[in-house]
Amino acid sequence: MTFDVPRNVTTTSSGADGGTTYTVTGEDDYGNTVVENIAGGATGTSQGNKAFKKITSIVASGAGTGNISFGYGDKLGFPCFV
């Protein structure tokens, strides 16, 4: 999945997935590898903090208890270093 601009990743679960960690791997706007672990939550949405331009894989640490979907949040990455 490639985003129009770098964005954070979200996970949404319909079950109690607080014990599951999702490892998201991808690239930033410059093609550098980015890895982030996002903790699953109880029913609802969990958000990551890192901005991904492209996602290459998402791996769960265990089986989820409900339906799980991934999307993007409202945190954006800008093409400059501060």
Residue, then its C-alpha position, 0 to 999 in steps of 0.5 A: m500500500t502506498f499513500d499519497v503523503p506519508r501517514n501514520v497507520t491505524t488498527t481497528s479491532s472488534g475484539a479484545d486485542g490488547g495482548t497483540t502487537y502489530t509490527v508495521t514495516g515500510e518506507d518513508d518519503y525518502g525510501n528509508t526503512v521504517v518499522e513500528n510496533i503498534a499495540g492492539g487495543a480493546t474494541g476500537t482503534s489504535q494509532g501509530n506515530k510514525a509516518f509511512k509513505k509505503i507499507t510493505s508488511i504488517v505482522a501480528s504477534g498472535a491471533g486476534t480475537g475479532n475482525i481487524s482492519f488497518g488504515y491511516g490516521d491524521k498524522l502526516g509526515f513532511p519531506c524535511f528534517v527538523 
